Amino acid sequence: MSKQQDADLILKLYDLRREATMREARNWMFTFNPTSVQDVIEVLLGEHSGYYRMVMSYWEMAAAMVNKGAIDEELFNETNGEHLFVYSKIQPVIEEVRTLFGSPDFLSNLETLVKRIPDSEAKITAMRERMKKFAAMRAERVANSQAQTVGQS
């Protein structure tokens, strides 16, 4: 396939990410920080089940396309980073999820793709640190907003 065709597919994947419900699901993913398989179970049984399934299946699909050669891997990785972000979220519990649900191939395409990225473990660690900082900033923002509301009462 030509680079232009690869680019067209990447842009189509990008357009899918801009769909309203997918955008909501991706925004929710910032707040999802599973530390055990129980966190995944709670999401699957709760109001954000669709968001979780949408994000996970989207990135598994995109990774499969890359892994099977439908999209150039180097170009894909240079134009995307969110797959690394999503994998960094689920990696700590992925083996538990696979075992509990009897699904040994759960997110195997995503995992395969991410693990081929040079220095992927260091990048995942850095991603998690950035997410911790964002979480702290969000918490501080909420606390300041609440303090302002109380001060106005």
Stockholm file with secondary structure:
# STOCKHOLM 1.0

chainA/1-153         MSKQQDADLILKLYDLRREATMREARNWMFTFNPTSVQDVIEVLLGEHSGYYRMVMSYWEMAAAMVNKGAIDEELFNETNGEHLFVYSKIQPVIEEVRTLFGSPDFLSNLETLVKRIPDSEAKITAMRERMKKFAAMRAERVANSQAQTVGQS
#=GR chainA/1-153 SS CCHHHHHHHHHHHHHHHHSHHHHHHHHHHTTCCCSSHHHHHHHHTSTTHHHHHHHHHHHHHHHHHHHTTSSCHHHHHHHCCHHHHHHHHHGGGHHHHHHHTTCTTTTHHHHHHHHHSTTHHHHHHHHHHHHHHHHHHHHHHHHHHHHHHHHHC
#=GC SS_cons         CCHHHHHHHHHHHHHHHHSHHHHHHHHHHTTCCCSSHHHHHHHHTSTTHHHHHHHHHHHHHHHHHHHTTSSCHHHHHHHCCHHHHHHHHHGGGHHHHHHHTTCTTTTHHHHHHHHHSTTHHHHHHHHHHHHHHHHHHHHHHHHHHHHHHHHHC
//
